[in-house]
Amino acid sequence: MKLLHILFSVLGLGLLSSCKKSGYDTKDGAVYYDDYRMTSADPASFTELNAVFGKDDKHAYYRGIVLDGLEGATFEALDEHYGTDRVAVYYCDNYLDFKLFDTRRKDIVEKIPVADARSFSVFATPYDYAKDKFRGYYKGVGFSVADVASFVPLDYRFGKDKQVAYFDLKPIAGSDGGSFTGLSRNFAKDRRAAYYAWTNLDNPNGDSATGVTVIQAADPASFTAVGMYYATDKAHAYFQDKQLALADPTTLKQWDEVHSTYATDSKHVYFQEQLIAGADKATFTLLADNYGRDAHTVFYANKPLPQVDSHGFTLLELGYAKDGQRVYYEGKSLTGADPASFAMVGNEADRDAADKTRSYKNGRRVKWKAD
């Protein structure tokens, strides 16, 4: 068996699986994991260690899969991902590969080649972190740690030891591990500075898929997160690592749990770090796709739509909207589009909207077979 052994499971999505207990069962002189008969397992000596790991006198198993190179008699399940016989260490997982749009689960079974089995231990957290006397591990991947003895994970991305803090398995330059604390998924601080950290989920069009930066001029002692991307200290408010120059830090808050790039303070509405100039906070409401409106004006992001008929404005889908005179895509007027006949088109790969004479895809006019 290869060190990395991937098997397709017939379980499907967890919510769609049957109600019967999942795990090991010994019956009719054989050992089963769910409905899979484990032909190599010895029913007389087999022991179920937890919901996924088991062993007999000769072998160790993960979800019915033999873990090659491990001695069953001395095997220990450290949690539901890591297991060891004090000679070798395995990391195992069962997951959905969303990149393949597949609802069948996969089992990954991987020997950690650099792990020191005798000193290997896992953290009693849900974050899949572990360590040995040489390094730390996340989901079975080893990474360098300045002081292994004091290293602790703070969440899935942040960790620290007594010397330095870490984000995405890399040290945060200049950070003070002893005073470092994570405030949210994206914000953290220590006695020296406040930090904004991001992944490609936060910055899908950015140059870097993951990173962390110091928030310049932030006061770490009073710094706190007030939303996914918003934070304040005693003097200023911030969107990510950018300062909101006019915002009131004492009243700033994220719009709601869903709209993480909008915020309000006692007087104003903000899109990201930008003031939505002229917006009436008392009547402002968010629509969708970064459109919003107050009693008199329709806005896209932080910009008012010029000459828009606010009373006749209709939000469509996928960034499209219209009033009695114009059609808009992501806040820009589509020249020549006919608002009276303009409508969304479903289930067609070559276009997503059309009027009586033209077809459109992602806000651009396209040639379609019937045009």
C-alpha positions as CSV (number, residue, x, y, z in Angstrom):
1,M,0.0,0.0,0.0
2,K,1.3,3.5,-0.9
3,L,1.9,6.0,1.9
4,L,-0.9,8.1,0.6
5,H,-3.9,5.9,0.0
6,I,-7.2,7.4,-1.1
7,L,-10.4,5.4,-1.3
8,F,-13.8,6.5,-2.4
9,S,-16.5,5.9,0.2
10,V,-20.1,5.0,-0.5
11,L,-21.3,7.0,2.5
12,G,-22.1,10.2,0.6
13,L,-23.0,13.4,2.5
14,G,-23.3,12.8,6.2
15,L,-26.8,14.3,6.3
16,L,-27.9,11.9,3.6
17,S,-26.4,8.7,5.2
18,S,-28.5,6.1,6.9
19,C,-29.5,6.2,10.5
20,K,-27.6,3.1,11.5
21,K,-24.6,3.4,13.7
22,S,-21.4,3.9,11.8
23,G,-18.3,2.1,12.9
24,Y,-16.9,-1.4,13.6
25,D,-18.9,-4.5,14.2
26,T,-17.9,-8.1,14.8
27,K,-20.5,-10.6,13.6
28,D,-20.7,-14.0,11.9
29,G,-17.0,-14.7,12.6
30,A,-15.8,-11.5,10.8
31,V,-15.1,-7.8,11.4
32,Y,-16.9,-5.1,9.5
33,Y,-16.6,-1.4,9.1
34,D,-20.1,-0.4,8.2
35,D,-20.9,-2.9,5.4
36,Y,-17.3,-3.5,4.4
37,R,-15.9,-6.9,5.5
38,M,-12.3,-6.5,6.7
39,T,-10.8,-9.8,5.5
40,S,-7.4,-9.2,7.1
41,A,-8.9,-8.5,10.6
42,D,-8.8,-11.1,13.3
43,P,-12.2,-11.1,15.1
44,A,-10.8,-12.9,18.2
45,S,-8.3,-10.1,19.0
46,F,-10.0,-7.1,17.3
47,T,-10.6,-4.0,19.4
48,E,-12.5,-0.9,18.4
49,L,-10.6,2.1,19.7
50,N,-13.0,4.9,18.6
51,A,-15.4,5.5,15.8
52,V,-12.7,5.3,13.1
53,F,-9.6,3.5,14.5
54,G,-9.4,-0.2,15.4
55,K,-6.7,-2.9,15.9
56,D,-6.1,-6.6,16.3
57,D,-2.9,-8.4,17.3
58,K,-1.2,-7.8,13.9
59,H,-2.7,-4.7,12.3
60,A,-4.1,-1.2,12.9
61,Y,-7.1,0.1,10.9
62,Y,-8.7,3.4,9.9
63,R,-12.3,3.1,8.7
64,G,-11.5,-0.5,7.8
65,I,-8.3,0.3,5.9
66,V,-5.1,-1.4,7.0
67,L,-2.4,1.0,8.2
68,D,0.8,-0.5,6.7
69,G,3.9,-0.4,8.8
70,L,2.1,-0.2,12.2
71,E,2.0,-2.9,14.8
72,G,-1.5,-3.6,15.9
73,A,-0.7,-4.8,19.4
74,T,0.9,-1.5,20.5
75,F,-1.2,0.9,18.3
76,E,-2.9,3.9,20.0
77,A,-5.6,6.1,18.6
78,L,-4.5,9.6,19.7
79,D,-7.8,11.1,18.5
80,E,-10.0,10.6,15.4
81,H,-7.2,11.7,13.0
82,Y,-3.8,10.7,14.5
83,G,-2.6,7.2,15.5
84,T,0.8,5.7,16.4
85,D,2.5,2.5,17.6
86,R,5.4,4.6,18.9
87,V,7.4,3.7,15.8
88,A,5.4,5.4,13.1
89,V,2.6,8.0,13.0
90,Y,-0.3,8.3,10.7
91,Y,-2.7,11.1,9.9
92,C,-6.1,10.1,8.5
93,D,-9.2,12.0,7.4
94,N,-12.5,11.5,5.7
95,Y,-13.6,14.5,3.6
96,L,-15.6,15.8,0.7
97,D,-13.5,17.1,-2.3
98,F,-15.7,20.1,-3.3
99,K,-13.3,20.8,-6.2
100,L,-14.6,17.7,-8.0
101,F,-18.3,18.5,-7.2
102,D,-18.5,15.0,-5.8
103,T,-20.8,14.0,-3.0
104,R,-18.9,10.8,-2.1
105,R,-16.5,11.1,0.8
106,K,-12.9,10.2,0.5
107,D,-10.5,8.5,3.0
108,I,-7.0,9.8,3.2
109,V,-4.5,7.7,5.0
110,E,-1.0,9.1,5.2
111,K,2.1,8.2,7.1
112,I,4.0,11.2,8.5
113,P,7.6,10.5,7.5
114,V,9.3,13.0,9.7
115,A,7.3,12.5,12.9
116,D,9.1,11.3,16.1
117,A,6.6,8.7,17.3
118,R,7.9,8.5,20.8
119,S,7.3,12.2,21.6
120,F,4.3,12.7,19.4
121,S,1.2,14.1,21.0
122,V,-2.0,15.8,19.9
123,F,-3.7,18.9,21.2
124,A,-7.1,18.5,22.8
125,T,-8.7,21.0,20.4
126,P,-10.8,20.5,17.2
127,Y,-8.1,22.1,15.1
128,D,-6.0,19.0,14.0
129,Y,-2.8,20.2,15.5
130,A,-0.1,18.0,17.0
131,K,3.6,18.2,17.9
132,D,6.7,16.1,18.7
133,K,9.9,17.3,20.3
134,F,11.2,18.7,17.0
135,R,8.2,20.5,15.3
136,G,4.5,21.2,15.1
137,Y,2.0,19.5,12.8
138,Y,-1.3,20.6,11.2
139,K,-3.4,18.0,9.5
140,G,-0.3,15.8,9.3
141,V,2.0,18.5,7.8
142,G,5.1,19.4,9.8
143,F,6.2,23.0,10.3
144,S,9.0,24.7,12.1
145,V,8.3,26.0,15.6
146,A,10.7,28.3,17.6
147,D,9.9,26.7,21.0
148,V,8.1,23.4,20.6
149,A,7.6,22.9,24.4
150,S,5.4,26.1,24.7
151,F,3.7,25.9,21.3
152,V,-0.2,26.0,21.4
153,P,-2.7,26.4,18.6
154,L,-5.2,29.2,19.1
155,D,-7.6,28.3,16.2
156,Y,-7.3,26.8,12.7
157,R,-4.9,29.5,11.5
158,F,-3.3,31.1,14.5
159,G,-0.8,29.6,17.0
160,K,1.9,30.8,19.3
161,D,4.8,29.8,21.5
162,K,6.6,31.9,24.1
163,Q,8.8,33.5,21.5
164,V,6.6,34.2,18.4
165,A,3.1,33.9,16.9
166,Y,2.2,31.9,13.8
167,F,-0.4,32.3,11.0
168,D,-1.0,29.6,8.4
169,L,2.0,27.6,9.8
170,K,4.4,30.5,9.3
171,P,5.9,32.9,12.0
172,I,4.5,36.4,12.2
173,A,7.6,38.6,11.8
174,G,8.1,40.9,14.9
175,S,5.3,39.3,16.9
176,D,5.5,38.6,20.6
177,G,4.4,35.1,21.3
178,G,4.1,35.5,25.0
179,S,1.4,38.3,24.8
180,F,-0.2,37.2,21.5
181,T,-3.9,36.6,21.4
182,G,-6.3,35.9,18.5
183,L,-9.4,38.2,18.5
184,S,-11.3,36.7,15.5
185,R,-10.7,34.7,12.3
186,N,-8.8,37.7,10.9
187,F,-7.6,39.9,13.7
188,A,-5.1,39.4,16.5
189,K,-2.8,41.5,18.7
190,D,0.1,41.3,21.1
191,R,1.7,43.9,23.4
192,R,3.5,45.4,20.4
193,A,1.0,45.6,17.5
194,A,-2.4,44.7,16.1
195,Y,-2.6,42.4,13.1
196,Y,-4.9,41.7,10.1
197,A,-4.5,38.2,8.6
198,W,-6.2,36.9,5.4
199,T,-6.5,33.9,3.1
200,N,-7.8,33.7,-0.5
201,L,-11.3,33.5,0.9
202,D,-10.9,37.0,2.2
203,N,-9.0,38.4,-0.8
204,P,-9.9,36.3,-3.9
205,N,-8.6,38.8,-6.4
206,G,-5.5,39.7,-4.4
207,D,-1.9,39.0,-5.2
208,S,-1.3,36.8,-2.2
209,A,-3.4,33.8,-1.2
210,T,-2.5,34.2,2.5
211,G,-0.7,36.7,4.6
212,V,-0.6,38.9,7.7
213,T,0.2,42.5,8.2
214,V,0.6,45.0,11.0
215,I,-2.2,47.6,11.3
216,Q,-0.3,50.8,11.3
217,A,-1.0,53.3,14.1
218,A,-3.4,50.9,15.9
219,D,-3.3,50.8,19.7
220,P,-3.0,47.2,20.7
221,A,-4.1,47.7,24.3
222,S,-7.6,48.9,23.2
223,F,-7.8,47.1,19.8
224,T,-10.8,44.8,19.4
225,A,-12.6,43.1,16.5
226,V,-16.2,44.3,15.9
227,G,-16.9,42.3,12.8
228,M,-15.3,39.9,10.3
229,Y,-13.3,42.7,8.7
230,Y,-14.0,45.6,11.0
231,A,-12.1,46.5,14.2
232,T,-11.6,49.5,16.5
233,D,-9.3,50.9,19.1
234,K,-9.8,53.9,21.4
235,A,-9.1,56.4,18.6
236,H,-9.8,54.9,15.2
237,A,-11.9,52.3,13.3
238,Y,-10.5,49.9,10.7
239,F,-11.6,47.8,7.7
240,Q,-9.0,45.0,7.4
241,D,-5.8,47.0,7.8
242,K,-7.1,50.3,6.5
243,Q,-8.2,53.1,8.7
244,L,-11.7,54.6,8.3
245,A,-10.8,58.2,8.7
246,L,-14.2,59.7,9.6
247,A,-15.7,56.7,11.5
248,D,-16.6,56.9,15.2
249,P,-14.8,53.9,16.9
250,T,-17.2,54.0,19.9
251,T,-20.3,53.2,17.8
252,L,-18.9,51.4,14.7
253,K,-20.4,48.0,14.0
254,Q,-20.7,45.5,11.1
255,W,-24.0,45.8,9.3
256,D,-25.1,42.3,10.3
257,E,-23.7,38.8,10.4
258,V,-24.2,38.3,6.6
259,H,-23.0,41.6,5.2
260,S,-19.4,41.6,6.4
261,T,-18.2,44.5,4.1
262,Y,-20.7,47.1,5.3
263,A,-20.7,48.9,8.6
264,T,-22.4,51.8,10.4
265,D,-21.6,54.2,13.2
266,S,-23.9,56.7,14.9
267,K,-24.2,58.9,11.7
268,H,-22.9,57.2,8.6
269,V,-22.9,54.0,6.5
270,Y,-19.6,52.5,5.1
271,F,-18.8,50.1,2.3
272,Q,-15.4,48.5,3.2
273,E,-13.3,51.5,4.3
274,Q,-15.2,54.0,2.2
275,L,-17.9,56.4,3.5
276,I,-21.1,56.1,1.5
277,A,-21.3,59.9,1.0
278,G,-24.8,61.2,1.1
279,A,-26.5,58.0,2.3
280,D,-29.3,58.6,4.8
281,K,-28.5,56.2,7.6
282,A,-32.0,56.3,9.0
283,T,-33.6,55.0,5.7
284,F,-30.6,53.1,4.2
285,T,-31.1,49.4,3.5
286,L,-29.0,46.8,1.7
287,L,-30.5,44.9,-1.2
288,A,-28.1,42.4,-2.7
289,D,-25.0,42.2,-4.9
290,N,-23.6,45.4,-3.3
291,Y,-26.7,47.4,-4.1
292,G,-28.3,49.6,-1.5
293,R,-30.8,52.4,-1.2
294,D,-32.1,55.0,1.0
295,A,-35.3,57.1,0.7
296,H,-34.0,59.1,-2.3
297,T,-30.9,57.3,-3.8
298,V,-29.8,53.9,-5.1
299,F,-26.1,53.1,-4.4
300,Y,-23.7,50.5,-5.8
301,A,-20.9,49.8,-3.2
302,N,-20.2,53.4,-2.0
303,K,-21.3,55.2,-5.2
304,P,-24.7,56.6,-6.0
305,L,-26.2,55.6,-9.3
306,P,-26.6,58.8,-11.4
307,Q,-30.0,59.6,-12.8
308,V,-31.5,56.4,-11.4
309,D,-35.3,56.2,-10.9
310,S,-35.2,55.0,-7.3
311,H,-38.9,54.3,-7.1
312,G,-38.8,52.2,-10.3
313,F,-35.5,50.5,-9.5
314,T,-35.6,46.7,-9.6
315,L,-32.9,44.3,-8.5
316,L,-32.5,41.3,-10.7
317,E,-29.7,38.7,-10.1
318,L,-25.9,38.2,-10.6
319,G,-25.2,41.9,-10.4
320,Y,-27.9,43.0,-12.8
321,A,-30.6,45.6,-12.0
322,K,-32.8,48.0,-13.9
323,D,-35.2,51.0,-13.7
324,G,-37.5,52.4,-16.3
325,Q,-34.7,54.0,-18.3
326,R,-31.6,51.8,-17.9
327,V,-30.1,48.4,-17.2
328,Y,-27.2,48.1,-14.8
329,Y,-24.5,45.6,-14.2
330,E,-22.4,46.0,-11.0
331,G,-23.5,49.6,-10.8
332,K,-22.7,50.5,-14.4
333,S,-25.2,51.3,-17.1
334,L,-25.4,48.9,-20.0
335,T,-25.4,51.0,-23.1
336,G,-28.2,50.1,-25.5
337,A,-29.9,47.6,-23.2
338,D,-33.7,47.7,-23.2
339,P,-35.1,47.7,-19.7
340,A,-38.6,46.9,-20.7
341,S,-37.7,43.5,-22.1
342,F,-34.5,42.8,-20.2
343,A,-34.7,39.7,-18.1
344,M,-32.5,37.0,-16.6
345,V,-31.9,33.8,-18.6
346,G,-31.6,30.5,-16.7
347,N,-29.8,27.2,-17.5
348,E,-27.8,28.5,-20.5
349,A,-24.0,28.5,-20.4
350,D,-23.5,31.1,-23.1
351,R,-25.6,33.9,-21.7
352,D,-27.1,34.9,-18.4
353,A,-29.5,37.7,-19.4
354,A,-31.1,39.1,-22.6
355,D,-33.5,41.8,-23.9
356,K,-35.5,41.6,-27.1
357,T,-32.5,42.1,-29.4
358,R,-29.3,41.3,-27.4
359,S,-27.8,38.7,-25.2
360,Y,-25.5,39.3,-22.2
361,K,-22.9,37.3,-20.2
362,N,-21.3,38.8,-17.1
363,G,-22.5,42.3,-18.1
364,R,-21.0,42.1,-21.6
365,R,-23.0,41.8,-24.8
366,V,-22.4,38.4,-26.5
367,K,-23.4,36.8,-29.7
368,W,-26.0,34.1,-29.2
369,K,-27.2,31.6,-31.7
370,A,-30.7,33.1,-31.9
371,D,-29.6,36.7,-32.0
